[in-house]
């Protein structure tokens, strides 16, 4: 434990772990393959087939049996390269190790990233009314704070997603929460509105990388039979909203100014909102920042993350990939049969190249050369994959704008609800906490439906998006606060199903060498669209306060149409 604390980046060799067992003596665990007949002439696959044992007709566990199993999986997937074969061998090795302590700890630590993402998105939304009270921007102008945050989220999503494919998952995994924790604490000390916007933008650079990095990382350590846990990982996202809303309910109404105008825009001698009277939002952000930094501490110092075996394999670091799998087996107190000899015998042997010294300029040049179209082109390698890539990116963009148009300003909507007078602050924050609570079970429902026959990922996300869009439109029917509480609660429930499946589905459809790039671009499009949301809300909301909500509903319904056209269903299938 002390060695890990001192050196969390330690490199390992397979000899460090006494977990090897001969292939013939290895314990088999159920592995999944889609039983289907590849129509090679048309290049089409039956996506609705039932999962079955890939080796159900094979006897023994020999090199020949293992090779036959890999051949079946390669034929089913339609991809046959050295990387594909070795990737599937690693899948089988992890599957035979099974779920254990390593994956469950990683489930919690990856969940921290998802929790932090929504913790701060909701934290921002809950802070906006207090910024208006203290610094003076109007209710519509203060929404540019959201714009600044999404600018940082765009940078973070694009950088960390691609960087995880270039420099590895481990640095990105730890760096995102460190940046978020530091700037989250700093937000509580903001002395001007513009300065606070800058701090929120810096926070976004860290937060923006959590979803594309954590989802891809967790997927690559999961046994195939436990793939639905990636959907369950999304339960951390509504928990972030719930935690933020409960903390805000306890702090902001108690330590806020109320209806007094900002002293920055008030005449001398007029009662106004002083900083000392409006400390609630500062206490709130200090608390969120401390929680985020504690999550980083847990990741970096209390857990030793092995680099993704598939990332190492894609970089030609085969020995390190085998060592990582041995490390997982050691942590899970299991044995593994995986060796470099097995990888080479079934997957083939590539010519090894020697590392040569490079000047600092050459290192920098090579690093930035990797951020090129060569990382995007493989996402369009086939017509089917290219169509899926375009549709999934479209959904991320439309949902990326639709979500903040409603949820990013929901505290303002709830404060302004009521037949004649605005809703009291404590009631509005209470209603927000209730909405957050009702939304949590949505992720649990998604966890069960994504592996249900005839529903799967595709139809779960489509139906939840349809119901979310309808409920957004119904929210505007009545100004009654109780009616809006019911509509916002139901919307949160189905929205969390939608987001839970989207986050799990996206990394599954991309091959591992470009998974970080594919999910990173999807997340970046999500953030770019979100960047436009406050601009739309400012200008459309000035003329018609309900217009942003109508736009939100229309965008979610557009995503529903795209989801109905998804050509790939990943239920019960191995990832590459």
C-alpha positions in Angstrom: 0.0 0.0 0.0 2.8 2.4 0.9 4.6 1.7 -2.4 1.4 2.6 -4.3 1.1 5.8 -2.3 4.6 6.8 -3.1 4.6 5.7 -6.7 1.1 5.5 -8.2 2.6 5.4 -11.7 4.7 2.2 -11.1 5.2 0.0 -14.2 4.6 -3.7 -13.7 5.8 -7.0 -15.3 3.8 -10.2 -15.4 6.5 -11.8 -13.2 5.4 -9.4 -10.4 2.2 -11.4 -9.9 2.2 -15.1 -9.1 -1.2 -15.7 -10.9 -0.3 -17.7 -14.0 -2.0 -21.0 -14.6 -1.5 -23.3 -17.6 -4.2 -23.0 -20.2 -5.3 -26.6 -19.7 -5.8 -26.1 -16.0 -7.6 -22.7 -16.2 -11.0 -22.1 -14.8 -13.6 -21.3 -17.4 -16.1 -18.5 -16.9 -19.1 -18.0 -19.2 -18.1 -15.8 -22.2 -20.7 -14.3 -24.5 -20.8 -14.4 -28.3 -23.7 -13.5 -30.5 -24.9 -16.6 -32.3 -25.5 -15.4 -35.8 -24.7 -16.1 -39.4 -22.5 -13.5 -41.1 -23.8 -12.8 -44.6 -20.4 -12.1 -46.0 -21.6 -11.0 -49.4 -23.7 -8.2 -47.9 -21.6 -7.6 -44.8 -24.7 -7.6 -42.6 -25.2 -9.1 -39.2 -28.2 -10.2 -37.2 -28.3 -7.8 -34.3 -31.2 -9.4 -32.5 -29.6 -12.8 -31.9 -29.4 -14.3 -28.5 -26.0 -14.4 -26.6 -24.5 -17.8 -26.2 -21.3 -19.5 -25.2 -18.7 -19.0 -27.9 -17.1 -22.3 -27.0 -20.2 -24.3 -26.3 -19.3 -26.9 -29.0 -15.6 -27.0 -28.0 -14.0 -29.5 -25.7 -11.2 -28.7 -23.4 -9.3 -25.5 -23.1 -6.4 -25.8 -25.5 -4.7 -23.5 -27.9 -6.8 -25.1 -30.7 -10.0 -24.6 -28.8 -9.1 -21.0 -28.0 -8.2 -20.3 -31.6 -11.5 -21.7 -32.7 -13.4 -19.5 -30.3 -11.5 -16.4 -31.5 -12.2 -17.4 -35.1 -16.0 -17.5 -34.3 -15.9 -14.1 -32.6 -13.9 -12.6 -35.5 -16.3 -14.0 -38.1 -19.2 -12.6 -36.1 -17.7 -9.1 -35.7 -16.5 -8.8 -39.4 -13.2 -7.4 -38.3 -10.0 -9.5 -38.7 -6.7 -7.9 -37.9 -3.9 -8.7 -35.5 -5.2 -6.1 -33.0 -8.8 -7.5 -33.3 -7.6 -11.1 -32.5 -5.4 -10.1 -29.6 -8.1 -7.8 -28.3 -10.5 -10.7 -28.2 -8.0 -12.9 -26.4 -7.7 -10.2 -23.8 -11.5 -10.0 -23.6 -11.6 -13.8 -22.9 -8.8 -13.6 -20.3 -10.7 -10.8 -18.4 -13.9 -12.8 -18.8 -12.3 -15.9 -17.3 -10.9 -13.8 -14.4 -14.4 -12.6 -13.8 -15.8 -9.7 -11.8 -14.0 -9.0 -8.6 -12.6 -6.4 -6.2 -10.7 -4.5 -8.9 -13.8 -3.9 -11.1 -16.0 -3.0 -8.1 -13.5 -0.5 -6.9 -13.1 0.9 -10.4 -16.9 1.1 -10.6 -16.9 3.5 -7.6 -13.9 5.5 -8.8 -15.2 5.9 -12.3 -18.6 6.8 -10.8 -16.9 9.7 -9.0 -16.2 11.2 -12.4 -19.8 10.9 -13.5 -21.0 12.2 -10.2 -18.7 15.2 -10.4 -19.9 16.1 -13.9 -23.5 16.5 -12.9 -22.6 17.8 -9.4 -21.0 20.8 -11.1 -23.6 21.3 -13.8 -26.3 21.4 -11.2 -24.0 23.4 -8.9 -23.7 26.0 -11.6 -27.5 26.2 -12.2 -28.1 26.5 -8.4 -25.5 29.3 -8.1 -26.9 31.5 -10.9 -29.7 33.3 -8.8 -27.1 34.2 -6.1 -24.7 35.6 -8.7 -27.5 37.9 -9.9 -28.2 39.0 -6.3 -24.5 39.8 -5.5 -22.9 41.0 -8.7 -25.9 42.6 -10.5 -26.3 40.8 -13.9 -29.9 40.4 -14.9 -31.6 37.0 -14.8 -30.9 36.5 -18.5 -27.4 38.0 -18.6 -26.2 35.7 -15.8 -26.8 32.8 -18.1 -23.5 33.7 -19.8 -21.9 32.1 -16.8 -23.2 28.8 -18.2 -21.7 29.8 -21.6 -18.3 30.2 -20.0 -18.5 26.9 -18.2 -19.5 25.1 -21.4 -16.5 26.7 -23.2 -14.3 25.0 -20.7 -16.2 21.8 -21.0 -15.7 21.8 -24.8 -11.9 22.2 -24.4 -11.8 19.5 -21.7 -13.9 17.0 -23.7 -11.9 17.4 -26.9 -8.5 17.4 -25.2 -8.9 14.6 -22.6 -10.8 12.3 -25.0 -8.1 12.4 -27.7 -5.3 12.5 -25.1 -6.5 9.3 -23.5 -5.8 7.6 -26.8 -2.4 9.2 -27.2 -0.9 9.3 -23.7 -3.0 6.7 -22.0 -6.1 6.5 -19.8 -4.3 6.7 -16.5 -3.1 10.3 -16.6 -6.5 11.5 -17.9 -8.3 9.5 -15.3 -6.5 11.3 -12.5 -5.9 14.8 -14.0 -9.6 15.6 -14.7 -10.7 15.4 -11.1 -7.6 17.2 -9.8 -8.2 20.3 -12.0 -11.9 20.2 -11.1 -11.2 20.1 -7.4 -8.7 22.9 -7.4 -10.9 25.3 -9.4 -14.0 24.2 -7.7 -12.6 25.4 -4.4 -11.4 28.7 -6.1 -14.9 29.5 -7.3 -16.1 30.1 -3.7 -13.6 33.0 -3.5 -14.8 34.8 -6.7 -15.0 38.6 -6.1 -16.5 39.6 -9.5 -18.9 38.1 -11.9 -16.4 38.0 -14.7 -13.8 36.4 -12.5 -16.3 33.8 -11.3 -17.1 33.1 -15.0 -13.4 32.5 -15.6 -13.1 30.1 -12.7 -16.1 28.2 -13.9 -14.6 27.9 -17.4 -11.3 26.5 -15.8 -13.4 24.1 -13.8 -15.0 22.9 -17.1 -11.6 22.0 -18.6 -11.3 19.3 -15.9 -14.9 18.2 -15.7 -15.3 18.0 -19.5 -12.9 14.9 -19.6 -14.7 12.8 -17.0 -17.4 11.2 -19.1 -15.4 10.2 -22.3 -12.4 9.0 -20.3 -14.2 7.2 -17.4 -16.7 5.4 -19.5 -14.1 4.1 -22.0 -11.8 3.1 -19.2 -14.4 1.1 -17.2 -15.6 -0.7 -20.3 -12.1 -2.0 -21.1 -11.8 -3.6 -17.7 -15.2 -5.2 -17.7 -15.8 -8.9 -18.4 -18.2 -9.2 -21.4 -20.9 -10.9 -19.3 -20.9 -7.9 -17.0 -21.1 -5.2 -19.7 -24.5 -3.9 -18.5 -22.6 -2.5 -15.5 -21.5 0.3 -17.8 -25.2 1.4 -17.9 -25.4 1.1 -14.1 -22.4 3.4 -13.9 -24.8 6.1 -15.0 -26.5 6.0 -11.6 -23.7 8.2 -10.3 -24.8 11.0 -12.6 -28.2 11.7 -11.0 -26.6 11.1 -7.6 -24.4 14.2 -8.4 -27.6 16.2 -9.0 -29.2 14.9 -5.8 -26.1 15.7 -3.7 -25.8 19.2 -5.2 -29.5 20.0 -4.7 -29.6 18.8 -1.1 -26.5 20.8 -0.2 -27.9 23.9 -2.0 -31.2 23.5 -0.2 -29.4 23.5 3.2 -27.1 26.4 2.5 -28.3 28.8 -0.1 -31.8 29.8 1.2 -30.4 30.2 4.7 -27.4 32.4 3.7 -28.8 34.5 0.8 -30.0 38.0 0.4 -33.5 37.4 -0.7 -35.1 40.2 -2.9 -32.5 42.9 -2.2 -30.7 44.2 -5.4 -27.0 44.0 -5.8 -24.9 46.7 -4.2 -22.9 47.0 -7.5 -26.0 48.5 -9.2 -27.7 50.2 -6.2 -27.5 53.9 -5.3 -25.7 54.8 -2.0 -27.9 54.5 1.1 -30.3 52.0 -0.5 -30.7 48.6 1.1 -28.8 46.1 -1.1 -27.2 42.7 -1.1 -23.7 42.6 0.5 -21.2 39.8 0.2 -21.5 39.1 3.9 -25.3 38.5 3.5 -24.9 36.3 0.5 -22.4 33.7 1.6 -24.6 30.7 0.8 -23.4 30.2 -2.8 -19.8 30.5 -1.6 -20.2 27.9 1.2 -22.0 25.7 -1.4 -19.1 25.9 -3.9 -16.5 25.4 -1.2 -18.3 22.2 -0.2 -18.6 20.9 -3.8 -14.9 21.7 -4.4 -13.8 19.9 -1.3 -15.9 16.8 -2.3 -14.4 16.8 -5.7 -10.8 17.1 -4.4 -11.5 14.2 -2.0 -12.6 12.1 -5.0 -9.3 12.8 -6.6 -7.4 11.8 -3.5 -9.3 8.5 -3.5 -8.4 7.9 -7.1 -4.8 8.8 -6.9 -3.6 7.7 -3.5 -6.0 4.9 -2.4 -6.2 2.9 -5.7 -3.6 1.7 -8.1 -5.0 1.9 -11.7 -3.4 -0.4 -14.2 -3.2 1.1 -17.7 -5.8 -0.2 -20.1 -4.6 -3.5 -21.7 -6.3 -2.6 -25.0 -4.6 0.8 -25.0 -1.2 -0.8 -24.4 -2.0 -3.4 -27.1 -2.8 -0.7 -29.6 0.5 0.9 -28.8 2.5 -2.3 -29.4 3.3 -2.6 -25.7 2.1 -6.2 -25.5 4.2 -7.2 -22.5 2.7 -4.4 -20.4 -0.8 -5.4 -21.6 -0.3 -8.9 -20.3 1.1 -7.6 -17.0 -2.0 -5.4 -16.6 -4.3 -8.4 -17.0 -2.1 -10.3 -14.5 -2.5 -7.4 -12.1 -6.3 -7.5 -12.4 -6.2 -11.3 -11.6 -3.9 -10.6 -8.6 -6.3 -8.0 -7.2 -9.3 -10.3 -7.8 -7.4 -13.2 -6.2 -7.8 -15.3 -9.3 -5.5 -17.0 -11.8 -5.1 -16.2 -15.5 -3.7 -18.2 -18.5 -2.8 -15.1 -20.6 0.8 -14.9 -21.8 2.6 -13.2 -24.7 3.2 -16.5 -26.3 -0.6 -17.2 -26.5 -1.2 -13.7 -27.9 1.5 -14.3 -30.6 0.4 -17.8 -31.5 -3.2 -16.9 -32.1 -2.9 -13.2 -33.0 0.4 -13.2 -34.9 3.7 -11.5 -34.3 4.4 -7.9 -35.4 8.0 -6.7 -36.2 9.3 -5.0 -33.1 10.9 -1.6 -33.5 13.5 -0.2 -31.2 13.0 3.1 -29.4 15.5 5.8 -30.4 16.3 9.1 -28.7 14.4 12.1 -29.9 15.1 15.8 -29.4 12.5 17.8 -27.5 11.3 19.4 -30.7 10.8 16.0 -32.3 8.9 14.7 -29.3 6.5 17.7 -29.4 6.1 17.4 -33.2 5.2 13.7 -32.9 2.8 14.3 -30.1 0.8 16.9 -32.0 0.9 14.8 -35.2 -1.2 12.2 -33.4 -4.1 14.8 -33.1 -4.9 14.4 -36.8 -7.6 12.9 -39.0 -5.8 9.6 -38.8 -7.6 9.1 -35.4 -11.1 10.0 -36.9 -10.9 8.1 -40.2 -11.2 4.6 -38.6 -14.5 5.6 -37.2 -15.8 5.6 -40.8 -14.0 2.4 -41.8 -17.3 0.8 -42.9 -20.6 2.2 -44.0 -22.3 0.8 -41.0 -19.8 2.2 -38.5 -19.8 5.5 -40.3 -23.6 5.8 -40.1 -23.5 4.9 -36.4 -20.8 7.5 -35.8 -22.8 10.3 -37.4 -26.0 9.4 -35.7 -24.5 9.0 -32.2 -22.7 12.4 -32.6 -25.9 14.0 -33.8 -27.7 12.7 -30.6 -24.9 14.0 -28.4 -25.2 17.4 -30.0 -29.0 17.7 -29.9 -29.2 16.4 -26.3 -26.2 18.6 -25.4 -28.2 21.7 -26.3 -31.6 20.4 -25.1 -30.5 19.4 -21.7 -29.1 22.7 -20.4 -31.8 24.7 -22.0 -34.1 23.2 -19.4 -32.0 21.8 -16.6 -29.4 24.4 -16.7 -31.9 27.1 -15.7 -34.5 24.9 -13.8 -33.9 26.7 -10.5 -34.8 30.0 -12.2 -37.9 28.4 -13.8 -39.0 27.1 -10.4 -38.3 30.4 -8.6 -40.5 32.2 -11.2 -43.3 29.7 -11.1 -46.5 30.5 -9.3 -49.8 31.9 -10.3 -49.3 35.5 -9.0 -46.0 35.8 -7.1 -42.7 34.1 -7.4 -42.1 30.9 -5.4 -40.2 31.4 -2.1 -36.5 30.5 -2.3 -36.7 27.6 0.2 -39.7 26.1 -1.6 -38.0 26.3 -5.0 -34.8 24.6 -3.8 -36.9 22.0 -2.0 -38.8 21.2 -5.3 -35.4 21.0 -7.0 -34.2 18.4 -4.5 -37.4 16.4 -4.9 -37.0 16.5 -8.7 -33.4 15.2 -8.3 -34.5 12.4 -6.0 -37.2 11.1 -8.4 -34.7 11.0 -11.2 -32.2 8.6 -9.5 -34.2 5.3 -10.1 -34.1 6.0 -13.9 -30.6 4.7 -14.1 -31.6 1.5 -12.3 -34.4 0.9 -14.8 -32.0 1.5 -17.7 -29.6 -1.1 -16.2 -32.3 -3.8 -16.5 -33.9 -2.9 -19.8 -30.6 -2.6 -21.9 -30.2 -6.3 -21.7 -33.8 -7.2 -22.3 -34.6 -9.1 -25.5 -36.3 -7.0 -28.2 -35.5 -3.8 -26.2 -31.8 -3.5 -25.7 -29.8 -0.3 -25.8 -31.5 1.0 -29.0 -35.1 1.0 -27.9 -34.5 1.9 -24.3 -32.8 5.2 -25.3 -35.4 5.9 -28.0 -38.5 5.5 -25.8 -37.0 7.4 -22.9 -36.0 10.3 -25.3 -39.6 10.4 -26.7 -41.1 10.6 -23.2 -38.6 13.2 -22.1 -39.4 15.5 -25.1 -43.1 15.2 -24.5 -42.8 16.0 -20.7 -40.7 19.1 -21.5 -43.5 20.4 -23.6 -46.1 19.6 -20.9 -44.0 21.5 -18.3 -45.1 24.8 -19.9 -48.9 24.1 -19.8 -49.5 25.5 -16.3 -47.6 28.0 -14.1 -48.7 26.1 -10.9 -45.6 25.2 -8.9 -47.0 21.8 -7.9 -47.8 20.9 -11.5 -44.4 21.9 -12.6 -42.9 19.8 -9.8 -44.6 16.7 -11.1 -43.6 17.4 -14.7 -40.0 18.2 -13.9 -39.8 15.0 -11.7 -41.1 12.7 -14.4 -38.8 14.4 -16.9 -35.8 13.8 -14.7 -36.7 10.1 -14.4 -36.9 9.4 -18.1 -34.0 11.8 -18.9 -31.7 9.8 -16.6 -32.7 6.6 -18.5 -31.9 8.4 -21.7 -28.5 9.7 -20.5 -27.6 6.4 -18.8 -28.0 4.4 -22.0 -26.3 7.1 -24.1 -23.2 7.2 -21.9 -22.9 3.4 -21.9 -23.9 2.8 -25.6 -21.4 5.3 -27.0 -18.0 3.7 -26.0 -19.4 0.3 -26.9 -19.9 1.1 -30.6 -16.3 2.4 -31.1 -13.2 0.1 -31.4 -10.7 0.5 -28.5 -7.8 2.1 -30.5 -10.1 5.1 -31.4 -12.7 4.8 -28.5 -11.3 7.8 -26.6 -11.4 9.8 -29.8 -14.9 8.8 -30.7 -16.3 9.4 -27.3 -14.2 12.5 -26.9 -15.6 14.1 -30.1 -19.1 13.0 -29.0 -18.7 14.7 -25.7 -17.1 17.8 -27.3 -20.1 18.1 -29.7 -22.3 17.8 -26.6 -20.4 20.7 -24.9 -20.3 22.9 -28.0 -24.1 22.5 -28.3 -24.3 23.2 -24.6 -22.2 26.3 -25.2 -24.9 27.6 -27.5 -27.7 26.8 -25.1 -27.3 29.9 -22.8 -27.1 32.2 -25.8 -30.4 30.8 -27.1 -31.8 31.0 -23.6 -30.7 34.7 -23.2 -32.2 35.9 -26.5 -35.2 33.6 -26.8 -36.1 33.9 -23.1 -36.2 37.7 -23.3 -39.2 37.7 -25.7 -40.9 34.5 -24.4 -39.8 32.8 -21.2 -41.2 29.5 -22.4 -39.3 29.5 -25.7 -36.1 27.8 -24.3 -38.2 25.0 -22.9 -40.0 24.4 -26.2 -36.6 24.4 -28.0 -35.3 21.8 -25.4 -38.3 19.5 -26.1 -37.9 19.8 -29.9 -34.2 18.9 -29.7 -34.8 15.8 -27.5 -37.4 14.7 -30.0 -35.0 15.2 -32.9 -32.6 12.9 -31.0 -35.4 10.3 -30.7 -35.8 10.2 -34.5 -32.0 9.6 -34.9 -32.0 6.9 -32.3 -34.7 5.0 -34.2 -32.2 4.7 -37.1 -29.2 3.3 -35.1 -27.7 0.4 -37.2 -25.8 -1.2 -34.3 -27.2 -3.0 -31.2 -24.4 -3.9 -28.7 -26.5 -6.0 -26.3 -24.6 -9.3 -25.5 -21.6 -8.5 -27.8 -17.9 -8.2 -27.1 -16.2 -4.8 -27.5 -13.1 -4.3 -29.7 
